[in-house]
Amino acid sequence: MARVGIGIPVFNGAEYIAETLDSILCQDYTDFEVVISDNASTDATQEICESYARRDPRIKYSRLSENLGAARNYNRVFELSSGEFFKWAAHDDLLAPRFLSACVTAFDTGPPEAVLVHPHTTVINEIGQTIRGPGDDPDRTTDLDLSTRLERMLAKPDDFQSILHRCFPVFGLFRRSALQKTSLIANFPRSDMLVLVELALLGPVVALDEQLFIYRRHQKNSIMSAENKGGGTDLERLIAHWFDPRRGKFFPATVTRLSVGFLSAALRLPDSLRGRISATRIVLFWIWKKKRQIAGEIKIVLKERLIGPAPGYSPQ
């Protein structure tokens, strides 16, 4: 069994997935396996992945007969992988050669309660040009108490543009036993926020000073492609459809669902009663600050349940 499992969920990733796989195979830490789950791609993704799997036995390729949506596919690669540590890898992002070795070393030498290690992030465009350097990652939360970790995580901006800064750590290296205790990726926008909050409740998140993760921002990204098709409530519907095609046209009520998820995580915290009370107080204060947004979402949901989604909207 490899010590590190890397899961790549992909749909129509032929343009970038070879470069991503090359960056993984060039790691100076070699005790890993790669699990690729193809969400019924219609381009050359299958041929590319199968050729890499024939070349390196650490790569395992699995193809779905239909597109289950990003959420189920992200969770599928976690379920199919093994190892003490796990990493989600988007098909269009890149890793510096020291990514795995630096993260594994941080786990081995850092606090034993650590649940996640992530490095600094560089953002590139379609052709690999840097469009933003490191420095916008979340504050390090190593060795801080539970309340401080949670407050710092919830203090980050939660609009769609700013959320990219917070969710880069989702592409760090997880301790598998900790990630198993979370809800994984749910079928609504920003559910990776929920995973990070759940992890912050479980233990320290270690931020490395090294610039080792390279995020590619391009017109086919889930958020950018949705932005190009619509705005307002349509933007959230489009992103929700990417997470789960079964949602159809219905509004996902993202902040409301996050509120429920945060509160549930605080209440089931495997800590002292004092810890649960403190975490619940912090989450309730966050919900109070979002009360108008939550009320607006509930109004939209109730209206849609009575008369259906707004006419003319299409998730395609």
C-alpha positions in Angstrom: 0.0 0.0 0.0 1.4 3.4 -1.0 1.6 5.9 1.8 0.0 8.7 -0.2 -3.1 8.4 -2.3 -3.8 11.0 -5.0 -7.3 11.3 -6.5 -7.9 13.0 -9.9 -11.6 13.5 -10.7 -11.9 14.5 -14.4 -14.4 15.3 -17.1 -13.1 16.3 -20.5 -9.7 17.2 -19.3 -7.7 16.2 -22.4 -6.2 19.7 -22.8 -4.3 19.7 -19.5 -4.3 16.3 -17.8 -1.1 15.0 -19.4 0.8 18.0 -18.0 -0.8 17.4 -14.6 0.2 13.7 -14.6 3.7 14.6 -15.6 4.0 17.0 -12.6 2.9 14.2 -10.3 5.2 11.6 -11.8 8.1 14.1 -11.4 7.7 14.2 -7.6 10.9 13.5 -5.6 8.7 11.5 -3.2 7.6 8.3 -4.9 5.6 6.3 -2.4 2.2 7.2 -3.9 -0.6 5.9 -6.1 -2.8 7.9 -8.5 -6.5 7.1 -8.9 -8.2 8.7 -11.9 -12.0 8.7 -12.1 -13.3 9.8 -15.5 -16.8 11.2 -15.4 -17.8 9.9 -18.8 -15.5 12.3 -20.8 -16.3 12.8 -24.5 -12.9 14.0 -25.5 -9.5 12.2 -25.6 -9.2 12.0 -21.8 -9.7 8.2 -21.8 -6.9 7.6 -24.3 -4.5 9.9 -22.5 -5.1 8.4 -19.1 -4.9 4.8 -20.3 -1.6 5.5 -21.9 -0.2 6.8 -18.6 -1.7 3.9 -16.7 0.1 1.4 -19.1 3.4 3.4 -18.5 3.3 3.5 -14.7 1.6 0.9 -12.5 1.0 3.5 -9.8 -1.6 5.1 -12.0 -5.1 3.5 -11.9 -7.8 4.6 -14.4 -11.5 4.1 -13.9 -14.3 5.4 -16.2 -17.9 6.0 -15.3 -20.6 5.3 -17.8 -22.4 8.6 -17.1 -21.5 12.0 -15.7 -22.3 11.9 -11.9 -21.3 15.4 -11.3 -18.1 16.8 -9.7 -19.1 16.2 -6.1 -19.7 12.4 -6.4 -16.6 12.1 -8.6 -14.4 13.9 -6.0 -15.7 11.6 -3.3 -15.3 8.5 -5.5 -11.5 9.0 -6.0 -11.1 9.3 -2.2 -13.1 6.1 -1.7 -11.0 4.2 -4.4 -7.7 5.4 -3.0 -5.7 4.1 0.0 -2.8 5.2 2.2 -2.2 7.2 5.3 -2.4 10.5 3.4 -4.7 11.7 0.6 -4.6 14.5 -1.9 -7.2 15.7 -4.4 -5.6 16.8 -7.6 -7.6 18.8 -10.2 -6.9 17.6 -13.8 -5.6 21.1 -14.8 -3.4 22.0 -11.8 0.3 21.4 -11.3 2.6 20.4 -8.5 6.2 21.5 -7.9 8.5 18.5 -7.6 8.8 18.9 -3.8 5.1 19.1 -3.1 4.6 15.6 -1.7 7.9 15.3 0.1 7.5 18.7 1.8 3.9 17.9 3.0 4.8 14.4 4.2 7.8 15.7 6.1 5.6 18.4 7.7 3.2 15.6 8.9 6.1 13.5 10.2 7.9 16.3 12.1 5.0 18.5 13.0 2.2 18.3 15.5 0.7 14.7 15.6 -2.8 16.2 15.7 -2.3 17.9 12.3 -5.1 17.1 9.8 -4.0 19.0 6.7 -0.7 20.4 5.2 -0.8 22.9 2.4 1.9 25.0 0.7 1.6 28.5 -0.9 -0.2 28.8 -4.2 0.7 30.3 -7.5 -2.1 31.0 -10.0 -1.4 30.6 -13.8 -3.5 31.1 -16.9 -4.3 28.8 -19.8 -0.8 28.9 -21.3 1.1 28.7 -18.0 1.8 32.4 -17.4 1.8 33.5 -13.7 -1.1 35.8 -13.0 -0.8 35.8 -9.2 2.0 34.8 -7.0 1.9 33.4 -3.5 0.8 35.4 -0.5 -3.0 35.3 -0.6 -3.3 31.9 1.2 -5.2 31.6 4.5 -3.4 32.4 7.7 -1.5 29.5 9.2 -3.5 27.8 12.0 -0.9 25.5 13.4 -0.8 25.0 17.2 -3.8 27.4 17.7 -6.6 26.4 20.0 -9.9 25.2 18.5 -11.8 28.4 18.9 -9.1 30.4 17.2 -8.8 28.0 14.3 -12.5 28.2 13.7 -12.8 31.9 14.0 -10.0 32.4 11.5 -11.6 30.0 9.1 -15.0 31.6 9.3 -13.5 35.2 9.1 -12.5 34.7 5.5 -14.5 36.3 2.7 -17.2 33.9 1.3 -18.1 35.5 -2.1 -17.3 33.4 -5.2 -14.2 35.4 -6.1 -12.6 35.5 -2.6 -13.5 31.9 -1.9 -10.7 30.8 -4.3 -8.2 32.1 -1.7 -9.7 30.1 1.1 -10.2 26.8 -0.8 -6.7 26.4 -2.2 -5.9 24.3 1.0 -8.4 21.7 -0.3 -5.7 20.7 -2.7 -3.2 20.2 0.1 -2.3 16.8 1.7 -4.9 15.4 4.2 -4.5 12.9 6.9 -6.9 10.3 5.7 -8.3 9.4 9.1 -9.3 13.0 9.6 -10.8 13.5 6.2 -12.9 10.4 6.7 -14.7 12.2 9.6 -15.9 15.1 7.4 -18.8 15.3 5.0 -16.4 15.2 2.0 -17.6 17.2 -1.0 -21.3 17.9 -0.8 -23.5 18.6 -3.9 -23.7 22.4 -3.5 -21.3 25.3 -4.2 -18.5 26.1 -1.7 -18.9 22.7 0.0 -15.1 22.6 0.1 -15.5 25.4 2.7 -17.5 23.0 4.9 -14.7 20.4 4.6 -12.1 23.0 5.8 -14.2 24.1 8.7 -14.8 20.5 9.7 -11.1 19.9 9.6 -10.3 23.0 11.6 -12.5 21.6 14.3 -10.6 18.4 14.3 -7.0 19.6 14.5 -4.2 22.0 13.3 -3.9 23.0 9.6 -0.2 23.5 8.7 0.7 26.1 6.1 4.1 25.7 4.5 6.2 28.7 3.5 7.2 27.0 0.2 5.5 27.8 -3.2 4.6 24.3 -4.3 1.0 24.3 -5.6 0.1 25.8 -9.0 -3.6 26.5 -9.7 -4.6 27.0 -13.3 -7.4 29.6 -13.9 -8.9 29.4 -17.3 -12.2 29.8 -19.1 -13.3 26.2 -18.6 -12.9 26.3 -14.8 -16.2 25.6 -13.1 -16.6 29.1 -11.6 -15.3 31.0 -14.6 -17.4 29.1 -17.1 -20.4 29.7 -14.9 -19.6 33.4 -14.7 -19.5 33.6 -18.5 -23.0 32.1 -18.7 -24.8 34.0 -16.0 -24.8 36.0 -12.8 -26.8 36.5 -9.6 -28.8 33.5 -8.6 -28.1 31.9 -12.0 -24.4 31.8 -11.1 -25.0 29.6 -8.1 -27.4 27.4 -10.0 -24.8 26.8 -12.7 -22.1 25.9 -10.2 -24.5 23.7 -8.3 -25.3 21.9 -11.6 -21.6 21.3 -12.1 -21.4 19.7 -8.6 -24.5 17.6 -9.2 -26.4 17.5 -12.6 -29.4 15.9 -10.8 -30.1 19.2 -9.2 -31.7 20.5 -12.4 -32.6 24.2 -12.2 -33.2 24.6 -8.5 -31.5 27.3 -6.4 -28.9 25.7 -4.1 -29.3 28.0 -1.1 -25.5 27.9 -0.5 -25.1 30.0 2.7 -28.1 28.3 4.3 -26.6 24.8 3.7 -23.2 26.0 4.9 -24.8 27.3 8.1 -26.5 23.9 8.7 -23.2 22.1 8.0 -21.1 24.4 10.2 -23.6 24.0 13.1 -23.8 20.2 12.7 -20.0 20.0 12.7 -19.8 22.1 15.9 -22.4 20.1 17.7 -20.8 16.7 16.9 -17.3 17.9 17.8 -15.3 15.0 19.4 -14.0 17.2 22.1 -15.0 18.4 25.6 -18.4 19.9 26.3 -16.7 23.2 26.7 -15.2 22.9 23.2 -18.6 22.1 21.6 -20.2 25.1 23.4 -17.4 27.4 22.2 -17.5 26.2 18.6 -21.3 26.4 18.5 -21.2 30.0 19.8 -18.8 31.0 17.1 -20.9 29.3 14.4 -24.1 30.9 15.6 -22.5 34.3 15.5 -21.5 33.6 11.9 -25.1 32.6 11.1 -26.4 35.7 12.8 -24.2 37.9 10.5 -25.6 36.1 7.5 -29.2 36.2 8.6 -30.4 38.5 5.8 -28.7 36.4 3.1 -30.1 33.2 4.6 -33.6 34.7 4.8 -33.3 35.7 1.1 -32.2 32.2 0.1 -35.1 30.6 2.0 -37.5 32.9 0.3 -36.2 31.9 -3.2 -36.3 28.2 -2.3 -39.9 28.4 -1.0 -41.0 30.3 -4.1 -39.3 27.7 -6.4 -41.0 24.9 -4.5 -44.4 26.5 -5.1 -44.1 27.8 -8.7 -40.8 26.3 -10.0 -37.5 27.8 -11.1 -37.3 31.1 -12.9 -38.5 30.7 -16.5 -35.8 30.7 -19.2 -33.0 29.5 -17.0 -31.0 26.5 -18.4 -28.1 24.8 -16.6 -26.5 23.8 -19.9 
